[in-house]
Amino acid sequence: MTQVFSDEGAAVPVTVIEAGPCVVIQKKTRETDGYDAIQIGFGRKKAKRVTKPLQGHFKKADKGFFQILREFRVDDIEKYEVGAELNAGVFSVGDYVDIVGTSKGRGFAGGVKRHGFKGGRATHGSMFHRAPGSIGASADPSRVLKGQRLPGHMGDRRVTVQNLLVFGVSPERNLILVKGSVPGSMNGFVLIKNAVKKS
């Protein structure tokens, strides 16, 4: 993350994302697959790290081997050709996007950190500062109900952040600036798609 200044002089927190080049590996059409979509690859990979079936799949586009494969539904499949490169120019300033990534892993976390439990009194001798307290019921139903928030593994899961504003685009460097933060650590992979809740 970094910050840039708007036309009004306000400091805006942004995340810099390398959005390409992505190569169209496969076209899926209504006639062959029942829906229109393109499969794109990102991140170069050595041939010895790719399985034989995937090598044959990549050779149809003849653009090398890729680390990440993702599929996107499209309205007009005729605009795309196998082997074509997509860069950050597909985005424009003012667009809203949803970004999907894997959140940072936090390991085993207690209820206060993982779910925001209030905890007990901080007074001297209380011996009840960050414990979750009672989690069950008495005679009825005599068990812990499903879905009870408990300590456990935190983070390292698929997370979607919605309605992020594209604040800047640099097609020649394949960079986009997105207002706000995105899930995951530095140099992690994210999936960027059109916002479903904004036109």
C-alpha positions, 0 to 999 in steps of 0.5 A: 500500500501507499498513498497518492494525492487527489485533485483536491489535495487529500491523501488517499490510501491505495494498493498498487496491483500488477494486473497483467499481462494475462494471456487468453489460454482458452475460449469457452462458448455456448455451443461447446461448453454451455456458457461464454467464458475465457480462461486466462493465465498469469505468472510465468512458470518453468516447463519442468514445474508444469504437468504434461496435461497442462503443458499440452493445454498451454501449448494451444495458446503458444505463449509459454507456461503459467502459474495461475489459471482463472476463468471469467464469464464474458458477454461478447466472446468474439472480442477475445482470441486464444493467445491474446494478451490482456493488460491493465488497460481493461480497467479505467479510472472510476471503475468499481471492482471486487477483489478476491484473495487469500487473507493472511494466516494468523494461526490459532487465535482466541475469541477476543482476537478472532471474534472480538469478544469483550473479555472479562473485567481488567480489575486486580484478581479477577482472573478472567481477562480474555476467556470466552465465558459460558458457551453452553446452556443448562438442562435444555438443550444440554449441549453447545449449539452449532455455529458457536464462535470459539477460538481456532484457526484464524485467517488463511481463507478466501476473502472478497472485498467489494466495491473498491474504486480504481483510482489510477491506471498505468497500462504501460507498466500493467499497474492499477491503483485501488482505493483501500486495502486488499486481502493477502500479503505482499506479492500475493495473488488476487482476482479482480472482477467487476463489482456485482453490487455497483454498475 
